[in-house]
Amino acid sequence: MLKIRDYEFWFVAGSQHLYGEEQLKNVARDAEDIVNKLNNSGNLPYKVVCKGVMTTADGITQFMKDINYNDNVAGVITWMHTFSPAKNWIRGTKLLQKPLLHLATQYLNKIPYNTIDFDYMNLNQSAHGDREYGYINARLGIKNKIVYGFWGDEDVQEEIAHWEDVAVAYNESFHIKVCRFGDTMRNVAVTEGDKIEAQIKLGWTVDYYGVGDLVAEIQEVRAADIEKEYQQLQQDYILTPGKNTLDKFEHSVRIQLKQYLGIKNFLEKGNYTAFCTNFEDLWGLEQLPGLAAQLLMRDGYGFGAEGDWKTAALTRLLKIMAHNDRTVFMEDYTLDLRKGHEAILGAHMLEVDSTIASDKPRVEVHPLDIGDKEAPARLVFTGSEGDAVDVTLVDYRDGFRMISYPVDCHKPEAETPNLPIAKQLWTPKVGLKAGAKAWIQAGGGHHTVLSFRLKEEQIHDLAEMFGISLVEIC
Ligand code: MN
């Protein structure tokens, strides 16, 4: 996985001076204890840092400014241990430019009937303190996340974990740079879009390079480096020459490895973390990058075929959110419409990433009818089974829209001996008919990101953070 910053989240408890200094010390102690236990639970992907207790408007305002200016802080988690007059939060919250999670919880998960007194009640006022605070966030229109429940429970910690991943992806989105090798495919509509709007709304930089610039970089790749990758490939995958002569097979694989290293060097030099290619625009390249693109996606790069820079950036974004776990560029390819079998077979010409493979991928070389180039090497494998989400991003004159649905993934019912590519079968959870119809109605294209790791709720939270519309088909 391509490295991202070592993010942390700041945690703060809201309170006030009405109950005396002793109670404020108790609030601080409890907040510290919660944070320590959250960090030690092993359930959170990023560290939480306890920043104590906030009681005044000036303190809260300064706190929020500090968060904005600290690049290592991905967001803030707030908790109202006692009643915290929410007018104090207005100024700071309005200035906050990072994701906000309101943890509506209580230090103890029970009512201590035998010992409870007014001191306990004053100290443990989350029940109404969280409502006072929530009112201001709602009134300000802050798109904050609310996680409700006992902080020590696994499901609550899991909700915090999922949100942390979304918040980190949001922060990282402003560093995503897409390198377009060539333009979009001729005549195609869904791969177009407003690159300026993408930078304004989503933080993405989208740059064009002529394929000739890439070819020059690929020529610089040293034979020794290709050889090293070839050795590695033999360990990671099953090399299957099939009907090819060994010479032809190895030649094709080496061409792809040379492209892999050349593209990677090109991207690294420009700090690009996503890229697209276009089979109509392969000037000077011997093959369409197939295995090369698959290996780069495995490494964590975003990718979109046919010049689809939106899906390239979305793939990179969701890979960050998913820690590059089973989250891949995908395309709706062909359908099974028989009753009881309804499903979409997802694939691409070549470029599906092997992190969703359920078997050990084979490296194969076959001719490609499209692009008019040499027979390219590619990874061939079968996808996985389980729950997943499928997401796309479309561009309208009035802004971007995300479209997503939860899906059931299965393995194809049979082998496809004449279609030697990577394959994944899935059915929308609402059913193929209802799901696909709603997708088409909303204008969703055929290029998507499919993830076994991410949850529909995370896609919802992500769209909320960006302030873009989302059509959820569920
Ligand atoms: Mn395509």
Boltz pocket constraint, residues with backbone or C-beta under 6 A from the ligand:
constraints:
  - pocket:
      binder: B
      contacts: [[A, 305], [A, 306], [A, 331], [A, 348], [A, 447]]
      max_distance: 6.0
